[in-house]
Amino acid sequence: MTLTNEQRNAVEMGEAVTIDVDGKPCVVLLKDVYEQSRKTIDYSEMPPQEAYAAINEAWGDDPGLDAYQDYKK
């Protein structure tokens, strides 16, 4: 599987990119972002699939995300 240039740029900027792999929704993100998220989530209370879905949804709904992305540039 190859990411588009837009998807690749988004991942490089630290964003999570949703892709479809054989009909299954997946998220691509930098390893350090993934590692940090694993440290902050208590998997005993929420399965990883639910946690990642919640994180992805929160990033997509965050009105301050655009401002943060502009700040990072």
Chimera marker file (.cmm) of the C-alpha trace (Angstrom):
<marker_set name="trace">
<marker id="1" x="0.000" y="0.000" z="0.000" r="1" g="1" b="0" radius="0.5"/>
<marker id="2" x="1.225" y="3.446" z="-0.873" r="1" g="1" b="0" radius="0.5"/>
<marker id="3" x="0.108" y="6.648" z="0.812" r="1" g="1" b="0" radius="0.5"/>
<marker id="4" x="-0.795" y="9.658" z="-1.283" r="1" g="1" b="0" radius="0.5"/>
<marker id="5" x="1.447" y="12.711" z="-1.016" r="1" g="1" b="0" radius="0.5"/>
<marker id="6" x="-1.286" y="14.415" z="1.032" r="1" g="1" b="0" radius="0.5"/>
<marker id="7" x="-1.480" y="11.475" z="3.437" r="1" g="1" b="0" radius="0.5"/>
<marker id="8" x="2.319" y="11.247" z="3.689" r="1" g="1" b="0" radius="0.5"/>
<marker id="9" x="2.553" y="14.985" z="4.462" r="1" g="1" b="0" radius="0.5"/>
<marker id="10" x="-0.162" y="14.679" z="7.115" r="1" g="1" b="0" radius="0.5"/>
<marker id="11" x="1.656" y="11.793" z="8.826" r="1" g="1" b="0" radius="0.5"/>
<marker id="12" x="4.950" y="13.704" z="8.700" r="1" g="1" b="0" radius="0.5"/>
<marker id="13" x="3.196" y="16.620" z="10.443" r="1" g="1" b="0" radius="0.5"/>
<marker id="14" x="2.170" y="14.275" z="13.275" r="1" g="1" b="0" radius="0.5"/>
<marker id="15" x="-1.432" y="13.796" z="12.155" r="1" g="1" b="0" radius="0.5"/>
<marker id="16" x="-3.262" y="10.490" z="12.208" r="1" g="1" b="0" radius="0.5"/>
<marker id="17" x="-4.394" y="9.364" z="8.753" r="1" g="1" b="0" radius="0.5"/>
<marker id="18" x="-7.292" y="6.944" z="8.363" r="1" g="1" b="0" radius="0.5"/>
<marker id="19" x="-6.844" y="4.350" z="5.618" r="1" g="1" b="0" radius="0.5"/>
<marker id="20" x="-8.651" y="1.210" z="4.513" r="1" g="1" b="0" radius="0.5"/>
<marker id="21" x="-6.737" y="-2.085" z="4.478" r="1" g="1" b="0" radius="0.5"/>
<marker id="22" x="-8.676" y="-4.970" z="2.969" r="1" g="1" b="0" radius="0.5"/>
<marker id="23" x="-11.955" y="-3.426" z="4.099" r="1" g="1" b="0" radius="0.5"/>
<marker id="24" x="-10.723" y="-2.723" z="7.613" r="1" g="1" b="0" radius="0.5"/>
<marker id="25" x="-10.334" y="0.878" z="8.793" r="1" g="1" b="0" radius="0.5"/>
<marker id="26" x="-6.811" y="1.565" z="10.066" r="1" g="1" b="0" radius="0.5"/>
<marker id="27" x="-4.869" y="4.573" z="11.284" r="1" g="1" b="0" radius="0.5"/>
<marker id="28" x="-1.353" y="5.514" z="10.202" r="1" g="1" b="0" radius="0.5"/>
<marker id="29" x="0.685" y="7.737" z="12.481" r="1" g="1" b="0" radius="0.5"/>
<marker id="30" x="4.273" y="8.332" z="13.471" r="1" g="1" b="0" radius="0.5"/>
<marker id="31" x="5.716" y="5.720" z="15.785" r="1" g="1" b="0" radius="0.5"/>
<marker id="32" x="6.572" y="8.294" z="18.468" r="1" g="1" b="0" radius="0.5"/>
<marker id="33" x="2.960" y="9.551" z="18.447" r="1" g="1" b="0" radius="0.5"/>
<marker id="34" x="1.771" y="5.955" z="18.774" r="1" g="1" b="0" radius="0.5"/>
<marker id="35" x="4.237" y="5.254" z="21.600" r="1" g="1" b="0" radius="0.5"/>
<marker id="36" x="3.142" y="8.387" z="23.474" r="1" g="1" b="0" radius="0.5"/>
<marker id="37" x="-0.526" y="7.464" z="23.113" r="1" g="1" b="0" radius="0.5"/>
<marker id="38" x="0.185" y="4.002" z="24.533" r="1" g="1" b="0" radius="0.5"/>
<marker id="39" x="1.693" y="5.625" z="27.618" r="1" g="1" b="0" radius="0.5"/>
<marker id="40" x="-1.373" y="7.768" z="28.257" r="1" g="1" b="0" radius="0.5"/>
<marker id="41" x="-4.095" y="5.146" z="27.776" r="1" g="1" b="0" radius="0.5"/>
<marker id="42" x="-5.063" y="2.628" z="30.449" r="1" g="1" b="0" radius="0.5"/>
<marker id="43" x="-5.886" y="-0.402" z="28.294" r="1" g="1" b="0" radius="0.5"/>
<marker id="44" x="-7.327" y="-2.242" z="31.278" r="1" g="1" b="0" radius="0.5"/>
<marker id="45" x="-10.284" y="0.162" z="31.071" r="1" g="1" b="0" radius="0.5"/>
<marker id="46" x="-10.607" y="0.503" z="27.293" r="1" g="1" b="0" radius="0.5"/>
<marker id="47" x="-9.587" y="-1.934" z="24.542" r="1" g="1" b="0" radius="0.5"/>
<marker id="48" x="-7.028" y="-0.495" z="22.082" r="1" g="1" b="0" radius="0.5"/>
<marker id="49" x="-9.491" y="-0.486" z="19.164" r="1" g="1" b="0" radius="0.5"/>
<marker id="50" x="-11.907" y="1.704" z="21.130" r="1" g="1" b="0" radius="0.5"/>
<marker id="51" x="-9.131" y="3.930" z="22.439" r="1" g="1" b="0" radius="0.5"/>
<marker id="52" x="-7.659" y="4.595" z="18.994" r="1" g="1" b="0" radius="0.5"/>
<marker id="53" x="-11.105" y="5.231" z="17.538" r="1" g="1" b="0" radius="0.5"/>
<marker id="54" x="-11.783" y="7.738" z="20.326" r="1" g="1" b="0" radius="0.5"/>
<marker id="55" x="-8.431" y="9.458" z="19.794" r="1" g="1" b="0" radius="0.5"/>
<marker id="56" x="-8.953" y="9.656" z="16.044" r="1" g="1" b="0" radius="0.5"/>
<marker id="57" x="-12.460" y="11.068" z="16.523" r="1" g="1" b="0" radius="0.5"/>
<marker id="58" x="-11.237" y="13.615" z="19.069" r="1" g="1" b="0" radius="0.5"/>
<marker id="59" x="-8.456" y="14.815" z="16.767" r="1" g="1" b="0" radius="0.5"/>
<marker id="60" x="-10.962" y="15.192" z="13.941" r="1" g="1" b="0" radius="0.5"/>
<marker id="61" x="-13.445" y="17.136" z="16.090" r="1" g="1" b="0" radius="0.5"/>
<marker id="62" x="-10.963" y="19.409" z="17.851" r="1" g="1" b="0" radius="0.5"/>
<marker id="63" x="-11.652" y="23.003" z="16.760" r="1" g="1" b="0" radius="0.5"/>
<marker id="64" x="-8.193" y="23.998" z="17.970" r="1" g="1" b="0" radius="0.5"/>
<marker id="65" x="-6.444" y="21.403" z="15.824" r="1" g="1" b="0" radius="0.5"/>
<marker id="66" x="-6.127" y="23.730" z="12.825" r="1" g="1" b="0" radius="0.5"/>
<marker id="67" x="-4.520" y="26.398" z="14.983" r="1" g="1" b="0" radius="0.5"/>
<marker id="68" x="-2.159" y="23.809" z="16.452" r="1" g="1" b="0" radius="0.5"/>
<marker id="69" x="-1.198" y="22.534" z="12.996" r="1" g="1" b="0" radius="0.5"/>
<marker id="70" x="-0.517" y="26.120" z="11.876" r="1" g="1" b="0" radius="0.5"/>
<marker id="71" x="1.609" y="26.659" z="15.018" r="1" g="1" b="0" radius="0.5"/>
<marker id="72" x="3.674" y="23.534" z="14.264" r="1" g="1" b="0" radius="0.5"/>
<marker id="73" x="4.534" y="24.861" z="10.795" r="1" g="1" b="0" radius="0.5"/>
<link id1="1" id2="2" r="1" g="1" b="0" radius="0.2"/>
<link id1="2" id2="3" r="1" g="1" b="0" radius="0.2"/>
<link id1="3" id2="4" r="1" g="1" b="0" radius="0.2"/>
<link id1="4" id2="5" r="1" g="1" b="0" radius="0.2"/>
<link id1="5" id2="6" r="1" g="1" b="0" radius="0.2"/>
<link id1="6" id2="7" r="1" g="1" b="0" radius="0.2"/>
<link id1="7" id2="8" r="1" g="1" b="0" radius="0.2"/>
<link id1="8" id2="9" r="1" g="1" b="0" radius="0.2"/>
<link id1="9" id2="10" r="1" g="1" b="0" radius="0.2"/>
<link id1="10" id2="11" r="1" g="1" b="0" radius="0.2"/>
<link id1="11" id2="12" r="1" g="1" b="0" radius="0.2"/>
<link id1="12" id2="13" r="1" g="1" b="0" radius="0.2"/>
<link id1="13" id2="14" r="1" g="1" b="0" radius="0.2"/>
<link id1="14" id2="15" r="1" g="1" b="0" radius="0.2"/>
<link id1="15" id2="16" r="1" g="1" b="0" radius="0.2"/>
<link id1="16" id2="17" r="1" g="1" b="0" radius="0.2"/>
<link id1="17" id2="18" r="1" g="1" b="0" radius="0.2"/>
<link id1="18" id2="19" r="1" g="1" b="0" radius="0.2"/>
<link id1="19" id2="20" r="1" g="1" b="0" radius="0.2"/>
<link id1="20" id2="21" r="1" g="1" b="0" radius="0.2"/>
<link id1="21" id2="22" r="1" g="1" b="0" radius="0.2"/>
<link id1="22" id2="23" r="1" g="1" b="0" radius="0.2"/>
<link id1="23" id2="24" r="1" g="1" b="0" radius="0.2"/>
<link id1="24" id2="25" r="1" g="1" b="0" radius="0.2"/>
<link id1="25" id2="26" r="1" g="1" b="0" radius="0.2"/>
<link id1="26" id2="27" r="1" g="1" b="0" radius="0.2"/>
<link id1="27" id2="28" r="1" g="1" b="0" radius="0.2"/>
<link id1="28" id2="29" r="1" g="1" b="0" radius="0.2"/>
<link id1="29" id2="30" r="1" g="1" b="0" radius="0.2"/>
<link id1="30" id2="31" r="1" g="1" b="0" radius="0.2"/>
<link id1="31" id2="32" r="1" g="1" b="0" radius="0.2"/>
<link id1="32" id2="33" r="1" g="1" b="0" radius="0.2"/>
<link id1="33" id2="34" r="1" g="1" b="0" radius="0.2"/>
<link id1="34" id2="35" r="1" g="1" b="0" radius="0.2"/>
<link id1="35" id2="36" r="1" g="1" b="0" radius="0.2"/>
<link id1="36" id2="37" r="1" g="1" b="0" radius="0.2"/>
<link id1="37" id2="38" r="1" g="1" b="0" radius="0.2"/>
<link id1="38" id2="39" r="1" g="1" b="0" radius="0.2"/>
<link id1="39" id2="40" r="1" g="1" b="0" radius="0.2"/>
<link id1="40" id2="41" r="1" g="1" b="0" radius="0.2"/>
<link id1="41" id2="42" r="1" g="1" b="0" radius="0.2"/>
<link id1="42" id2="43" r="1" g="1" b="0" radius="0.2"/>
<link id1="43" id2="44" r="1" g="1" b="0" radius="0.2"/>
<link id1="44" id2="45" r="1" g="1" b="0" radius="0.2"/>
<link id1="45" id2="46" r="1" g="1" b="0" radius="0.2"/>
<link id1="46" id2="47" r="1" g="1" b="0" radius="0.2"/>
<link id1="47" id2="48" r="1" g="1" b="0" radius="0.2"/>
<link id1="48" id2="49" r="1" g="1" b="0" radius="0.2"/>
<link id1="49" id2="50" r="1" g="1" b="0" radius="0.2"/>
<link id1="50" id2="51" r="1" g="1" b="0" radius="0.2"/>
<link id1="51" id2="52" r="1" g="1" b="0" radius="0.2"/>
<link id1="52" id2="53" r="1" g="1" b="0" radius="0.2"/>
<link id1="53" id2="54" r="1" g="1" b="0" radius="0.2"/>
<link id1="54" id2="55" r="1" g="1" b="0" radius="0.2"/>
<link id1="55" id2="56" r="1" g="1" b="0" radius="0.2"/>
<link id1="56" id2="57" r="1" g="1" b="0" radius="0.2"/>
<link id1="57" id2="58" r="1" g="1" b="0" radius="0.2"/>
<link id1="58" id2="59" r="1" g="1" b="0" radius="0.2"/>
<link id1="59" id2="60" r="1" g="1" b="0" radius="0.2"/>
<link id1="60" id2="61" r="1" g="1" b="0" radius="0.2"/>
<link id1="61" id2="62" r="1" g="1" b="0" radius="0.2"/>
<link id1="62" id2="63" r="1" g="1" b="0" radius="0.2"/>
<link id1="63" id2="64" r="1" g="1" b="0" radius="0.2"/>
<link id1="64" id2="65" r="1" g="1" b="0" radius="0.2"/>
<link id1="65" id2="66" r="1" g="1" b="0" radius="0.2"/>
<link id1="66" id2="67" r="1" g="1" b="0" radius="0.2"/>
<link id1="67" id2="68" r="1" g="1" b="0" radius="0.2"/>
<link id1="68" id2="69" r="1" g="1" b="0" radius="0.2"/>
<link id1="69" id2="70" r="1" g="1" b="0" radius="0.2"/>
<link id1="70" id2="71" r="1" g="1" b="0" radius="0.2"/>
<link id1="71" id2="72" r="1" g="1" b="0" radius="0.2"/>
<link id1="72" id2="73" r="1" g="1" b="0" radius="0.2"/>
</marker_set>
